[in-house]
Amino acid sequence: MKPLEGINVLEFSTMVTASFSAMMLAEQGANVIKVEPLELGDPMRYLGSSKGGISALFANCNRGKESLRLDLKAEAGKDIIKALAATTDVVLCNFRPGVMDTLGLGSEALRAINPRMIYGAVSGFGTKGPDKDKPAYDPVIQAQAGFTAAQGHHNNGHEFVRNLNCDKITAYTVCQAVTAALYTREKTGAGQYIELSMMDAGLYYLFPDAFMHQTLLDDDAEQAPPLSALLYNLTLTKNGGVTLSAANEAQQVGMLTAVGLLHLFADERFNSSEKIVDNIDEFREIVAQKIATFDTDELLALLAENDVPAAKCLDYAEVLNHPQYAANSSLDTFEHPLMGNMRRVKPPAMFGGKRAEPASASPAHGEHTRQVLTRLGKSEAEISALLDQGVVKEL
């Protein structure tokens, strides 16, 4: 049994944050209905590589869901949502603050129908303050939560993490908050309203290490280089790139032994850990020049012999073919009815020593409209009338 079996989720969202969060809940057993606009649906359906009218990005964020194609502005559409709310455990939405309330489908309205409901509202910046009504995209949040500053540390500039980092960080934060609220409900019987912002989730995630210098506020606090300055370095070999993390004295000895530079410890610039830190750029340059004379596999073997944490920097194909992922059963392939042969990454958490299988294929736009309405008790005549009125649509 998956941990969230029997939990019903209604998702109102576009793009990644709530979609990815709801998919993670689905992969742990929840029943998820994704409510999509009538015409285009979630715009993520059309972004990037695609086949059969569905993008890989959408497919990677929407497994295990049913798609209900519905006009939220129509009174009959709102009535359908209110009927679904009676048996819904979790609502997730990531519209701008106030949108769901304007539609009459906010937390207060839906939780009046079902007080046991957990209502999770995700925004870009929060519900107050100067930016609350601004559109939020991942690069905007990265810029304002400190990610570009952290990535640009070495060249005193700014750089992005080149994937949807804050979107996905927020999705994980949503999942943790929802499961905590479900646990509270088991003890109290009451649901609750959860609100969180991408901006807050991004800062919370980044703060422990990236904001070390901004944590200790007294004048006598001793400042030291951030871990990113000590551990995250791309070092080039003759035929590739490696990362090596000599984080303590024993590992530094091992690293210098492996590359034939142990004599550096006799150099007055580097004869203590403190001096290495003080002269870290010069130390790294000497090591980098030496490492550039090695073949990658040769170097990694020497570092392993000396117990130094190190790895080759892999390209995408090498990642997918890594033997550790095969040992962990992290990936599989399957046949999607519209998208053809696809690769999936499995949920990372194992319960009872077993890795959960990925949820069913991502849905076509409106694929489950009729099924959802039938479960609500709508007759064929009523469904036909809703279709004719343009309140709902099928495929």
Steps between C-alpha positions, in 0.01 A plus 500: 500500500630844407501749790245743353251250357144624552601869505315708239671807353361782283769693314445846349824606340708595204867427451725313740460573871158362591510250211824340619380505861172329410688241294717411798184449706359283218815289489453434872147377436270804497218535246562829316256688276670777303247770411601664172359792298279413205710615207876454541513344844824523693742692270777268617347245259659687209846597627811322378544153350167339421318217324130429463414855607656462847838638607757298690499772768125458552533122505776520761281708734158342452514123527223323685232767452158532345438806283166681541443765233268758652399868491556631853315824418175322415262449793446139394879453499527640851220268610701203375803610702286549811357151456853358469608698807273294724735201466827684435777472758747744344462798266813641337499823300771735378300788356576857604365601842125564497420324171338194659307721744368708210376179339327403825732200535742624764586328825213651696239397242621144442588426861149608600386203293768269641671615823740203483653636179864609482509804269848587373544832318835568335597847381814655361562761767234462768165665562630832635766751407605685186551195276193295592325556165805464276544199271755252634727283291791294620776738381325791672494311830861384458605861454313622809571206736879510460559214257667714235724656766601157633569359152700807399719500812826412326489775239337760726199508270171321462406174333187284484454139595393394153196296585169572671659485842264719702191349337608153610624607844158655561329179383691295756417757768131475409508121530661513844248757621205300364607173658565680830147644483356156420679362805355779715156421361538139614545630855244783499253415225532853360642619171679829453609770259865499391657787312860524387698692241773402259708790629486373860560138399802602293657705780434230762668241279802717422552658840694237705825522303466785249406753770758398762661845486161662559405276796743603777435865571748586777818685404726234657364213289779324309436491127625213284455418131163343417493128430428576136841666474675195646313203356348592163766512236521368149854382431601410147700190410652415163166365379220627721405656828492376859392626837694409808413597856797490736301635792732405786874462558504124439327545165735784405794272572337229292433736211855637491641149531288383208624775268859508624486837677544398864806726518265802499447446872861607551432825318452791741191608307322170563646338813175524703130476429463868586769601250348286227171683553678836497677410175231280351506650149875452463478149648227404258687635200804283577280192551296574188812525281618162629161333457487623140781255421291196605247290312162515676467129579863480610452794737177363648667165569786672686259715701293193592814321621560794734135524618436843350137580407504561125292446190505551128268776380255305288302607198131409475560169321762395754264584788229276355748215450662525843515152657389633839165607354463153354575347842249731663232430233461876464379508139277304267332530162137456403264552209280810525178471294565837330867575555646162412807349667603706803758499776386567859679568823346313791402662831814513718346401835481131580234376741559166668815457294310521172516775242155614390419455135426820309136597475303457178572701186431874496148574373387653174311828536153412629564126477305422817224761489223247443636259764519770766146618429367144501654438842320813621173333403432700184279321249588470132236764425650740757851444366382561145333823610819622671698421184247681281505805728881516482537457876723194451684340210641158428801415286 
